[in-house]
Amino acid sequence: MPGILLTQDSTFIIGPITKLLGYIMEGIFFVIDKIGIPNIGLAIILFTIVMYLLMMPLTIKQQKFSKLSAKMNPELQAIQAKYKNKKDNDSMMAMNAETQAVYAKYGVSPSGSCVQLLIQLPIMWALYRVIYNMPAYVNSIKNAFFPLVDNLIAQSGSSEFVQTFKNAGMYSKQFANESFTSGVTTYVQNTFIDVLNKASSTEWLSIKDKFPSLAGDVDNTLALLNRYNNFLGLNIANSPSFTLKEAMAAGAYGMVIAALAIPVLSAVTQWLNVKLMPQQETNNNANDQQSSMMQSMKMMNMMMPIMSAFFCYTLPAGLGLYWIAGAVVRCIQQVVINKHIDKMDLDELIKKNSEKAKKKLEKAGVRAEKLNAYANMNTRNVNTQSKSSKPSMTQEEKEEAVRKSTEYYNKNAKPGSIASKANMVKQYNEKNNR
């Protein structure tokens, strides 16, 4: 069984992605080390920029989907209002058919936004894993713990000693693992580095008190790690809360400002992100469920900056730096995307999307023209329904058409399939045109 933290993540899906991103981080740190500025903070910023640039196509697709969704939402809401109090099977099937027709008209998949998020979520989690466990993926940082780790392992009672460290409980499974108890060298080294990587300054000093012969190794390791972790005078391996306590005790008020800067900047940049994101337009015709969802989104947008500040205050400053860098990149990215989308011809985009959807439907045996015609027939006057002329069919005639179409699709297609819904639309149109 591999280690759970320093030993690279082996989780299904996340593990391979994390390993790939680890290679990118290793390459970035290698380059900045060669030019004489081996700094973890700088590596995190560059890594964040590279990753968000790589994910930009997904972000643009998601924004396009949001724009198209805002344009077609009035039509979808009109359909929902039309069948608001109708719970019978025929009405529900008719509503589904009309809804499908609207999606086909715009060439949009109902799950379009979800797909983008499903792709991005494992990537974002993998990013977090790489940054949280830098020694597992960047050899230069891991090598900074040697020869201290080998010399510490050779000391009698060192295993029991490091398990008394505050964060050692996170690695209890590793200490109990057969690979550790049987003395597998790499596994034992990785476990020790896991604990030392999260150790506080007091715990590092306690190593010198417990094992005086290792004082020189401890000093050399700390000097190299501090060089890597020092970012504008702040040790990003420590949390701002820890740095604040040490600064207050020492009367170093300049460090107090530096410690508070991380959570404050994180909250501000998250707030800017929220403001720049496309906002869902309010609609007086929105149902209770939609109104509730919109209120929940507003509340979440308000809470995000506060939550961001809290987490950045308690977690290592390196993670806070990653969040700030990510938020800044997203802000710039959003400004560029907003300008790009504002210049887009949505009608032309809808036409292209519709053509793509048409080909897919035709392969599935569905005539897209019928679905589009049905969507246009039922939604072209959404904004002026109060001024519309008398409908050509009575409610009884519509219900009769739905019943007949239901009988038809039961004979010619599998119930619930897209083809069956298209057949139902066809029968409805034929009845309506008489």
Sine and cosine of phi, psi and omega as CSV:
sin_phi,cos_phi,sin_psi,cos_psi,sin_omega,cos_omega
0.00,0.00,0.81,-0.59,-0.02,-1.00
-0.96,0.28,0.35,-0.94,0.06,-1.00
-0.89,0.45,0.38,-0.93,-0.13,-0.99
-1.00,-0.09,-0.24,0.97,-0.04,-1.00
-0.80,-0.59,-0.96,0.29,-0.04,-1.00
-0.90,0.44,-0.73,0.69,0.13,-0.99
-0.87,0.49,0.76,-0.65,-0.22,-0.98
-0.83,0.56,0.57,-0.82,-0.05,-1.00
-0.82,0.57,0.76,-0.65,0.00,-1.00
-0.90,-0.43,0.27,0.96,0.01,-1.00
-0.89,0.46,0.57,-0.82,0.01,-1.00
-0.84,0.54,0.74,-0.67,-0.01,-1.00
0.95,0.31,-0.83,0.56,-0.04,-1.00
-0.90,0.45,-0.66,0.75,-0.06,-1.00
-0.83,0.55,-0.81,0.59,0.01,-1.00
-0.88,0.47,-0.61,0.79,0.02,-1.00
-0.91,0.42,-0.69,0.73,0.00,-1.00
-0.88,0.47,-0.65,0.76,0.01,-1.00
-0.90,0.44,-0.67,0.74,0.02,-1.00
-0.89,0.45,-0.70,0.71,0.03,-1.00
-0.92,0.40,-0.51,0.86,0.06,-1.00
-0.89,0.46,-0.60,0.80,0.07,-1.00
-0.89,0.46,-0.63,0.78,0.02,-1.00
-0.91,0.42,-0.71,0.70,0.03,-1.00
-0.89,0.45,-0.66,0.75,0.04,-1.00
-0.87,0.50,-0.67,0.74,0.02,-1.00
-0.91,0.42,-0.67,0.75,0.01,-1.00
-0.89,0.45,-0.73,0.68,-0.03,-1.00
-0.92,0.40,-0.58,0.82,0.04,-1.00
-0.87,0.49,-0.68,0.73,-0.03,-1.00
-0.92,0.40,-0.76,0.65,-0.05,-1.00
-0.94,0.35,-0.44,0.90,0.09,-1.00
-0.93,0.37,-0.65,0.76,-0.02,-1.00
-0.91,0.41,-0.50,0.87,0.00,-1.00
-1.00,-0.04,0.12,0.99,0.14,-0.99
1.00,-0.01,0.24,0.97,0.05,-1.00
-0.76,-0.65,0.90,0.43,-0.01,-1.00
-0.96,0.28,1.00,0.10,-0.10,-1.00
-0.83,-0.55,0.80,-0.60,-0.04,-1.00
-0.91,0.41,-0.63,0.78,0.01,-1.00
-0.87,0.50,-0.71,0.70,0.04,-1.00
-0.90,0.43,-0.64,0.77,0.02,-1.00
-0.88,0.47,-0.64,0.77,0.02,-1.00
-0.90,0.44,-0.69,0.73,-0.01,-1.00
-0.90,0.44,-0.74,0.67,0.00,-1.00
-0.90,0.44,-0.65,0.76,0.03,-1.00
-0.87,0.49,-0.69,0.73,0.00,-1.00
-0.89,0.45,-0.69,0.72,0.01,-1.00
-0.88,0.48,-0.73,0.69,-0.01,-1.00
-0.87,0.50,-0.71,0.70,-0.07,-1.00
-0.92,0.40,-0.65,0.76,-0.01,-1.00
-0.95,0.32,-0.51,0.86,0.10,-1.00
-0.92,0.39,-0.63,0.78,0.02,-1.00
-0.92,0.40,-0.54,0.84,-0.02,-1.00
-1.00,0.00,0.01,1.00,-0.07,-1.00
-0.86,0.51,-0.64,0.76,0.05,-1.00
-0.84,0.54,-0.63,0.78,0.04,-1.00
-0.91,0.41,-0.63,0.77,0.00,-1.00
-0.90,0.43,-0.67,0.74,0.01,-1.00
-0.89,0.45,-0.68,0.74,0.02,-1.00
-0.88,0.47,-0.65,0.76,-0.01,-1.00
-0.91,0.41,-0.63,0.78,0.00,-1.00
-0.93,0.36,-0.60,0.80,0.06,-1.00
-0.89,0.46,-0.67,0.75,0.02,-1.00
-0.88,0.47,-0.67,0.75,0.00,-1.00
-0.89,0.46,-0.65,0.76,0.00,-1.00
-0.91,0.42,-0.70,0.71,0.02,-1.00
-0.92,0.39,-0.59,0.81,0.02,-1.00
-0.89,0.45,-0.66,0.75,0.02,-1.00
-0.89,0.46,-0.56,0.83,-0.03,-1.00
-0.96,0.27,-0.57,0.82,-0.06,-1.00
-1.00,-0.10,-0.14,0.99,-0.01,-1.00
-0.84,0.55,-0.66,0.75,0.04,-1.00
-0.85,0.52,-0.60,0.80,0.02,-1.00
-0.93,0.36,-0.67,0.74,0.03,-1.00
-0.91,0.42,-0.63,0.78,0.02,-1.00
-0.93,0.38,-0.55,0.84,0.04,-1.00
-0.91,0.41,-0.63,0.77,0.04,-1.00
-0.91,0.42,-0.68,0.74,0.01,-1.00
-0.90,0.44,-0.64,0.77,0.03,-1.00
-0.91,0.41,-0.59,0.81,-0.02,-1.00
-0.89,0.46,-0.62,0.79,-0.05,-1.00
-0.94,-0.33,0.41,0.91,-0.14,-0.99
-0.81,0.59,-0.75,0.66,-0.09,-1.00
-0.97,-0.26,0.32,0.95,-0.02,-1.00
-0.95,-0.32,0.92,-0.39,-0.06,-1.00
-0.93,-0.37,0.01,1.00,-0.01,-1.00
-0.94,0.33,0.34,-0.94,-0.10,-1.00
-0.87,0.49,-0.67,0.74,-0.03,-1.00
-0.89,0.45,-0.68,0.73,-0.01,-1.00
-0.92,0.40,-0.64,0.77,0.01,-1.00
-0.90,0.43,-0.63,0.78,0.02,-1.00
-0.93,0.36,-0.62,0.78,0.04,-1.00
-0.91,0.42,-0.65,0.76,0.02,-1.00
-0.90,0.44,-0.67,0.74,0.03,-1.00
-0.89,0.45,-0.63,0.77,0.01,-1.00
-0.91,0.42,-0.67,0.74,0.01,-1.00
-0.92,0.39,-0.64,0.77,0.03,-1.00
-0.89,0.45,-0.70,0.72,0.04,-1.00
-0.88,0.48,-0.59,0.81,0.01,-1.00
-0.91,0.42,-0.62,0.78,0.02,-1.00
-0.92,0.40,-0.70,0.71,0.04,-1.00
-0.88,0.48,-0.64,0.77,0.03,-1.00
-0.91,0.42,-0.61,0.79,0.01,-1.00
-0.86,0.50,-0.65,0.76,-0.02,-1.00
-1.00,-0.01,-0.08,1.00,0.00,-1.00
0.91,0.41,0.58,0.82,-0.08,-1.00
-0.87,-0.49,0.63,-0.78,0.08,-1.00
-1.00,-0.02,0.68,-0.74,0.03,-1.00
-0.85,0.53,-0.43,0.90,-0.02,-1.00
-0.99,-0.16,0.22,0.98,-0.09,-1.00
-0.83,0.56,-0.74,0.67,-0.03,-1.00
-0.93,0.37,-0.61,0.80,-0.01,-1.00
-0.89,0.46,-0.62,0.78,-0.01,-1.00
-0.88,0.48,-0.69,0.72,0.01,-1.00
-0.88,0.47,-0.67,0.75,0.00,-1.00
-0.92,0.39,-0.64,0.77,0.00,-1.00
-0.89,0.45,-0.52,0.85,0.04,-1.00
-0.96,0.27,-0.65,0.76,-0.10,-1.00
-0.97,0.23,-0.55,0.83,-0.10,-1.00
-0.86,0.51,-0.76,0.65,0.03,-1.00
-0.89,0.46,-0.53,0.85,0.03,-1.00
-0.92,0.40,-0.70,0.71,-0.02,-1.00
-0.91,0.42,-0.64,0.76,0.03,-1.00
-0.91,0.41,-0.64,0.77,0.03,-1.00
-0.90,0.45,-0.63,0.77,0.06,-1.00
-0.84,0.54,-0.71,0.70,0.00,-1.00
-0.87,0.49,-0.68,0.73,-0.03,-1.00
-0.90,0.45,-0.65,0.76,0.00,-1.00
-0.90,0.44,-0.73,0.69,-0.06,-1.00
-0.94,0.34,-0.58,0.81,-0.02,-1.00
-0.95,0.31,-0.43,0.91,-0.05,-1.00
-0.79,-0.61,0.83,0.56,-0.08,-1.00
-0.81,0.59,-0.67,0.74,-0.02,-1.00
-0.88,0.48,-0.39,0.92,-0.01,-1.00
-0.96,0.29,-0.36,0.93,-0.12,-0.99
-0.85,-0.52,-0.26,0.97,0.00,-1.00
-0.88,-0.47,0.95,-0.33,-0.10,-1.00
-0.88,0.48,-0.59,0.81,-0.03,-1.00
-0.88,0.48,-0.63,0.78,-0.01,-1.00
-0.96,0.29,-0.66,0.75,0.03,-1.00
-0.88,0.48,-0.66,0.75,-0.03,-1.00
-0.91,0.41,-0.32,0.95,0.03,-1.00
-0.90,0.43,-0.37,0.93,-0.03,-1.00
-0.99,0.12,-0.06,1.00,0.02,-1.00
-0.96,-0.29,0.55,-0.84,0.12,0.99
-1.00,0.07,0.10,1.00,-0.05,-1.00
-0.81,0.59,-0.75,0.67,-0.08,-1.00
-0.87,0.49,-0.72,0.69,0.00,-1.00
-0.89,0.46,-0.66,0.75,0.00,-1.00
-0.94,0.34,-0.55,0.84,0.02,-1.00
-0.94,0.34,-0.66,0.75,0.01,-1.00
-0.87,0.49,-0.56,0.83,-0.04,-1.00
-0.95,0.30,-0.25,0.97,-0.01,-1.00
-0.98,0.19,0.68,-0.73,0.03,-1.00
-0.91,0.40,0.77,-0.64,0.04,-1.00
0.99,0.12,0.09,1.00,-0.04,-1.00
-0.92,0.40,-0.59,0.81,-0.01,-1.00
-0.89,0.46,-0.73,0.68,0.01,-1.00
-0.91,0.42,-0.58,0.82,-0.03,-1.00
-0.92,0.40,-0.76,0.65,-0.06,-1.00
-0.93,0.37,-0.38,0.93,0.04,-1.00
-0.95,0.30,-0.17,0.99,0.08,-1.00
-1.00,0.09,-0.12,0.99,0.01,-1.00
-0.91,0.41,0.47,-0.88,-0.12,-0.99
-0.83,0.56,-0.69,0.72,-0.07,-1.00
-1.00,-0.05,0.10,1.00,-0.04,-1.00
-0.91,0.42,-0.45,0.89,0.01,-1.00
-0.86,0.51,-0.44,0.90,0.03,-1.00
-0.90,0.45,-0.38,0.93,-0.12,-0.99
-0.91,-0.41,0.37,0.93,-0.05,-1.00
-0.85,0.52,-0.59,0.81,0.02,-1.00
-0.91,0.41,-0.56,0.83,0.02,-1.00
-0.94,0.35,-0.64,0.77,0.02,-1.00
-0.92,0.39,-0.51,0.86,-0.02,-1.00
-1.00,0.03,-0.12,0.99,-0.06,-1.00
-0.93,0.37,0.54,-0.84,-0.02,-1.00
-0.87,0.50,-0.56,0.83,0.01,-1.00
-0.89,0.45,-0.55,0.84,0.02,-1.00
-0.98,0.22,-0.74,0.68,-0.06,-1.00
-0.92,0.40,-0.47,0.88,0.02,-1.00
-1.00,0.05,-0.08,1.00,0.11,-0.99
0.99,0.12,0.52,0.85,0.09,-1.00
-0.91,0.42,0.90,-0.44,-0.20,-0.98
-0.81,0.59,-0.81,0.58,-0.06,-1.00
-0.88,0.47,-0.65,0.76,-0.02,-1.00
-0.90,0.43,-0.70,0.71,0.01,-1.00
-0.90,0.44,-0.69,0.72,0.03,-1.00
-0.85,0.53,-0.75,0.66,-0.02,-1.00
-0.87,0.49,-0.63,0.78,0.01,-1.00
-0.91,0.42,-0.69,0.73,0.04,-1.00
-0.89,0.47,-0.68,0.73,-0.01,-1.00
-0.91,0.41,-0.59,0.81,0.07,-1.00
-0.82,0.58,-0.74,0.67,-0.05,-1.00
-0.94,0.35,-0.73,0.69,-0.03,-1.00
-0.90,0.43,-0.53,0.85,-0.01,-1.00
-0.91,0.42,-0.41,0.91,0.01,-1.00
-0.95,-0.30,0.11,0.99,-0.06,-1.00
-0.96,0.29,0.53,-0.85,0.05,-1.00
-0.99,0.13,0.18,-0.98,0.02,-1.00
-0.87,0.48,-0.63,0.77,0.01,-1.00
-0.89,0.45,-0.64,0.77,0.00,-1.00
-0.93,0.36,-0.59,0.81,0.07,-1.00
-0.89,0.45,-0.68,0.74,0.01,-1.00
-0.92,0.40,-0.52,0.86,-0.01,-1.00
-0.92,0.40,-0.42,0.91,0.05,-1.00
-0.90,0.43,-0.66,0.75,0.02,-1.00
-0.91,0.41,-0.59,0.81,0.01,-1.00
-0.94,0.35,-0.63,0.78,-0.04,-1.00
-0.97,0.23,-0.64,0.77,-0.04,-1.00
-0.79,-0.61,0.99,0.15,-0.06,-1.00
-0.81,0.58,-0.49,0.87,-0.02,-1.00
-0.93,0.37,-0.26,0.97,-0.02,-1.00
-0.99,-0.14,0.12,0.99,-0.07,-1.00
-0.84,0.55,-0.69,0.72,0.00,-1.00
-0.90,0.44,-0.68,0.73,0.02,-1.00
-0.89,0.45,-0.65,0.76,0.02,-1.00
-0.89,0.46,-0.71,0.70,-0.01,-1.00
-0.89,0.45,-0.69,0.73,0.00,-1.00
-0.91,0.43,-0.66,0.75,0.00,-1.00
-0.91,0.41,-0.71,0.70,0.00,-1.00
-0.89,0.45,-0.62,0.78,0.00,-1.00
-0.89,0.46,-0.67,0.74,-0.01,-1.00
-0.95,0.33,-0.67,0.74,0.01,-1.00
-0.91,0.42,-0.63,0.78,0.03,-1.00
-0.90,0.43,-0.58,0.81,0.05,-1.00
-0.90,0.44,-0.68,0.74,0.01,-1.00
-0.93,0.38,-0.63,0.78,-0.14,-0.99
-1.00,0.00,-0.18,0.98,-0.05,-1.00
-0.97,0.26,0.89,-0.46,0.03,-1.00
-0.78,-0.63,0.96,-0.29,-0.05,-1.00
0.81,0.58,0.65,0.76,0.05,-1.00
1.00,0.07,-0.05,1.00,-0.04,-1.00
-0.94,-0.33,0.75,-0.66,0.05,-1.00
-0.99,0.14,0.96,-0.28,-0.11,-0.99
-0.98,0.22,-0.02,1.00,0.11,-0.99
-0.98,0.20,-0.39,0.92,0.02,-1.00
-1.00,-0.04,0.44,-0.90,0.08,-1.00
-0.98,0.19,0.48,-0.88,0.07,-1.00
-0.84,0.54,-0.54,0.84,0.02,-1.00
-0.91,0.42,-0.65,0.76,0.02,-1.00
-0.92,0.38,-0.70,0.71,0.00,-1.00
-0.88,0.47,-0.63,0.78,0.00,-1.00
-0.89,0.45,-0.69,0.73,0.00,-1.00
-0.89,0.45,-0.71,0.71,0.00,-1.00
-0.90,0.43,-0.65,0.76,-0.02,-1.00
-0.92,0.39,-0.64,0.76,0.01,-1.00
-0.91,0.40,-0.64,0.77,-0.01,-1.00
-0.92,0.40,-0.57,0.82,-0.03,-1.00
-1.00,0.00,-0.11,0.99,-0.03,-1.00
0.95,0.30,0.37,0.93,0.01,-1.00
-1.00,-0.02,0.99,0.11,-0.13,-0.99
-0.96,0.29,-0.34,0.94,0.10,-1.00
-0.91,0.41,-0.60,0.80,0.04,-1.00
-0.95,0.32,-0.45,0.89,0.07,-1.00
-0.88,0.48,-0.71,0.71,0.02,-1.00
-0.89,0.45,-0.68,0.73,0.00,-1.00
-0.89,0.45,-0.64,0.77,-0.01,-1.00
-0.91,0.41,-0.65,0.76,-0.02,-1.00
-0.97,0.22,-0.33,0.94,-0.05,-1.00
-0.89,0.46,-0.61,0.80,-0.05,-1.00
-0.88,0.47,-0.83,0.55,0.00,-1.00
-0.90,0.43,-0.58,0.82,0.00,-1.00
-0.92,0.40,-0.74,0.68,0.02,-1.00
-0.89,0.45,-0.58,0.82,0.04,-1.00
-0.89,0.46,-0.70,0.71,0.01,-1.00
-0.90,0.43,-0.68,0.73,-0.03,-1.00
-0.91,0.42,-0.72,0.70,-0.04,-1.00
-0.93,0.38,-0.57,0.82,0.07,-1.00
-0.91,0.42,-0.63,0.78,0.03,-1.00
-0.90,0.44,-0.66,0.75,0.05,-1.00
-0.89,0.45,-0.63,0.78,0.06,-1.00
-0.84,0.55,-0.73,0.68,-0.02,-1.00
-0.88,0.47,-0.67,0.74,-0.03,-1.00
-0.92,0.38,-0.54,0.84,-0.04,-1.00
-0.99,0.13,-0.34,0.94,-0.01,-1.00
-0.92,0.38,0.60,-0.80,0.05,-1.00
-0.85,0.52,0.78,-0.63,-0.03,-1.00
-1.00,-0.07,0.63,-0.77,0.04,-1.00
-0.94,0.34,0.81,-0.59,0.00,-1.00
-0.95,0.31,0.64,-0.76,0.03,-1.00
-0.97,0.25,0.55,-0.83,-0.04,-1.00
-0.69,-0.72,0.81,-0.59,-0.03,-1.00
-0.90,0.43,-0.37,0.93,-0.03,-1.00
-1.00,0.00,0.03,1.00,-0.02,-1.00
-0.90,0.45,0.66,-0.75,0.00,-1.00
-0.98,0.20,0.05,-1.00,-0.08,-1.00
-0.88,0.47,-0.63,0.78,-0.01,-1.00
-0.90,0.43,-0.69,0.73,0.00,-1.00
-0.92,0.40,-0.65,0.76,0.02,-1.00
-0.88,0.47,-0.65,0.76,0.01,-1.00
-0.90,0.43,-0.65,0.76,0.02,-1.00
-0.90,0.43,-0.65,0.76,0.01,-1.00
-0.91,0.42,-0.63,0.77,0.04,-1.00
-0.91,0.41,-0.63,0.78,0.03,-1.00
-0.90,0.44,-0.64,0.77,0.03,-1.00
-0.90,0.44,-0.66,0.75,0.02,-1.00
-0.89,0.45,-0.67,0.74,0.00,-1.00
-0.91,0.42,-0.66,0.76,0.02,-1.00
-0.89,0.45,-0.66,0.75,0.02,-1.00
-0.90,0.44,-0.54,0.84,0.04,-1.00
-0.96,0.28,-0.57,0.82,-0.08,-1.00
-0.99,0.16,-0.44,0.90,-0.08,-1.00
-0.83,0.56,-0.75,0.66,0.02,-1.00
-0.88,0.48,-0.61,0.79,0.00,-1.00
-0.92,0.38,-0.71,0.70,0.02,-1.00
-0.89,0.45,-0.64,0.77,0.02,-1.00
-0.87,0.49,-0.70,0.72,0.01,-1.00
-0.89,0.45,-0.67,0.75,-0.02,-1.00
-0.90,0.44,-0.75,0.66,-0.03,-1.00
-0.90,0.43,-0.65,0.76,0.00,-1.00
-0.93,0.37,-0.39,0.92,0.03,-1.00
-0.97,0.23,-0.55,0.84,-0.10,-0.99
-0.99,-0.15,-0.40,0.92,-0.03,-1.00
-1.00,-0.05,0.25,-0.97,0.04,-1.00
-0.80,0.61,0.61,-0.79,-0.08,-1.00
-0.88,0.48,-0.40,0.92,0.04,-1.00
-0.88,0.48,-0.64,0.77,0.06,-1.00
-0.93,0.38,-0.63,0.78,0.06,-1.00
-0.88,0.47,-0.64,0.77,0.04,-1.00
-0.89,0.45,-0.64,0.77,0.05,-1.00
-0.89,0.46,-0.69,0.72,0.00,-1.00
-0.90,0.43,-0.65,0.76,0.01,-1.00
-0.91,0.41,-0.73,0.68,0.01,-1.00
-0.87,0.50,-0.68,0.73,0.03,-1.00
-0.88,0.47,-0.66,0.75,-0.01,-1.00
-0.92,0.40,-0.65,0.76,0.03,-1.00
-0.90,0.44,-0.70,0.71,0.02,-1.00
-0.88,0.47,-0.67,0.74,0.01,-1.00
-0.90,0.44,-0.60,0.80,0.04,-1.00
-0.88,0.48,-0.77,0.64,0.02,-1.00
-0.88,0.47,-0.70,0.71,0.01,-1.00
-0.86,0.51,-0.68,0.74,-0.05,-1.00
-0.92,0.39,-0.63,0.78,0.04,-1.00
-0.88,0.48,-0.71,0.71,0.01,-1.00
-0.90,0.44,-0.72,0.70,-0.02,-1.00
-0.90,0.43,-0.66,0.75,0.01,-1.00
-0.86,0.50,-0.68,0.73,0.03,-1.00
-0.91,0.42,-0.65,0.76,0.01,-1.00
-0.89,0.45,-0.72,0.69,-0.05,-1.00
-0.94,0.33,-0.58,0.81,0.03,-1.00
-0.89,0.47,-0.48,0.88,0.00,-1.00
-1.00,0.08,-0.17,0.99,-0.05,-1.00
-0.95,0.32,0.57,-0.82,0.13,-0.99
-1.00,0.02,0.98,-0.18,-0.08,-1.00
-0.89,0.46,-0.58,0.82,0.02,-1.00
-0.89,0.46,-0.65,0.76,0.02,-1.00
-0.92,0.39,-0.64,0.77,0.03,-1.00
-0.89,0.45,-0.68,0.73,0.03,-1.00
-0.88,0.48,-0.64,0.77,0.01,-1.00
-0.88,0.47,-0.71,0.71,0.00,-1.00
-0.90,0.43,-0.71,0.71,0.00,-1.00
-0.89,0.45,-0.62,0.78,0.00,-1.00
-0.90,0.44,-0.63,0.78,0.02,-1.00
-0.91,0.42,-0.65,0.76,0.03,-1.00
-0.89,0.45,-0.70,0.71,0.00,-1.00
-0.90,0.43,-0.59,0.81,0.01,-1.00
-0.87,0.50,-0.71,0.71,-0.01,-1.00
-0.90,0.44,-0.64,0.77,0.01,-1.00
-0.91,0.42,-0.67,0.74,0.00,-1.00
-0.91,0.42,-0.64,0.77,-0.01,-1.00
-0.91,0.41,-0.57,0.82,0.07,-1.00
-0.91,0.42,-0.51,0.86,0.01,-1.00
-1.00,0.07,0.02,1.00,0.03,-1.00
1.00,0.05,0.35,0.94,-0.02,-1.00
-0.91,-0.42,0.72,-0.69,0.05,-1.00
-1.00,0.08,0.95,-0.31,-0.08,-1.00
-0.90,0.43,-0.49,0.87,-0.04,-1.00
-0.86,0.51,-0.62,0.79,-0.01,-1.00
-0.92,0.39,-0.67,0.75,0.02,-1.00
-0.90,0.43,-0.69,0.73,0.01,-1.00
-0.91,0.42,-0.66,0.75,0.02,-1.00
-0.89,0.45,-0.62,0.78,0.00,-1.00
-0.92,0.40,-0.65,0.76,0.02,-1.00
-0.90,0.44,-0.70,0.72,0.00,-1.00
-0.90,0.43,-0.64,0.77,-0.04,-1.00
-0.89,0.45,-0.63,0.78,-0.11,-0.99
-1.00,-0.04,-0.24,0.97,-0.11,-0.99
-0.79,-0.61,0.05,1.00,-0.11,-0.99
-0.94,0.35,-0.35,0.94,-0.03,-1.00
-0.90,-0.44,0.57,0.82,-0.06,-1.00
-0.85,0.53,-0.68,0.74,-0.09,-1.00
-0.99,0.17,-0.17,0.98,-0.02,-1.00
-0.75,-0.66,0.66,0.76,-0.05,-1.00
-0.90,0.44,-0.54,0.84,-0.02,-1.00
-0.91,0.40,-0.35,0.94,-0.03,-1.00
-0.98,-0.21,0.05,1.00,-0.08,-1.00
-0.95,0.32,0.43,-0.90,-0.01,-1.00
-0.98,0.22,0.14,-0.99,-0.02,-1.00
-0.88,0.47,0.74,-0.68,-0.03,-1.00
-0.90,0.44,0.52,-0.85,-0.06,-1.00
-0.97,0.26,-0.24,0.97,-0.01,-1.00
-0.80,-0.60,0.61,-0.80,0.10,-1.00
-0.98,0.20,0.20,-0.98,0.01,-1.00
-0.88,0.47,-0.62,0.79,0.01,-1.00
-0.89,0.45,-0.64,0.77,0.00,-1.00
-0.92,0.40,-0.63,0.78,0.03,-1.00
-0.89,0.45,-0.70,0.72,0.00,-1.00
-0.90,0.44,-0.61,0.79,0.05,-1.00
-0.90,0.44,-0.65,0.76,0.03,-1.00
-0.89,0.45,-0.66,0.75,0.02,-1.00
-0.89,0.45,-0.66,0.75,0.00,-1.00
-0.90,0.44,-0.67,0.74,0.00,-1.00
-0.91,0.41,-0.66,0.75,0.01,-1.00
-0.91,0.42,-0.56,0.83,0.04,-1.00
-0.89,0.46,-0.70,0.71,0.04,-1.00
-0.87,0.49,-0.64,0.77,-0.05,-1.00
-0.91,0.42,-0.74,0.67,-0.07,-1.00
-0.93,0.36,-0.45,0.89,0.05,-1.00
-0.91,0.42,-0.46,0.89,-0.01,-1.00
-1.00,0.07,-0.47,0.88,-0.18,-0.98
-0.90,-0.43,-0.10,1.00,-0.02,-1.00
-0.42,-0.91,0.31,-0.95,0.02,-1.00
-0.93,0.36,0.79,-0.61,-0.01,-1.00
-0.82,0.57,0.71,-0.71,0.04,-1.00
1.00,0.02,-0.16,0.99,-0.02,-1.00
-0.99,0.17,0.25,-0.97,0.03,-1.00
-0.90,0.44,-0.61,0.79,0.01,-1.00
-0.88,0.47,-0.63,0.78,0.00,-1.00
-0.92,0.40,-0.62,0.78,0.03,-1.00
-0.92,0.40,-0.61,0.79,0.02,-1.00
-0.91,0.41,-0.63,0.77,0.05,-1.00
-0.89,0.45,-0.62,0.79,0.02,-1.00
-0.90,0.43,-0.67,0.75,0.04,-1.00
-0.88,0.48,-0.66,0.75,0.01,-1.00
-0.86,0.51,-0.73,0.68,-0.01,-1.00
-0.90,0.44,-0.63,0.78,0.01,-1.00
-0.89,0.45,-0.70,0.72,0.01,-1.00
-0.89,0.46,-0.68,0.74,0.00,-1.00
-0.88,0.47,-0.64,0.77,0.02,-1.00
-0.92,0.38,-0.64,0.77,-0.07,-1.00
-0.95,0.32,-0.47,0.88,-0.04,-1.00
-1.00,0.09,-0.11,0.99,0.00,-1.00
-0.97,0.25,0.00,0.00,0.00,0.00
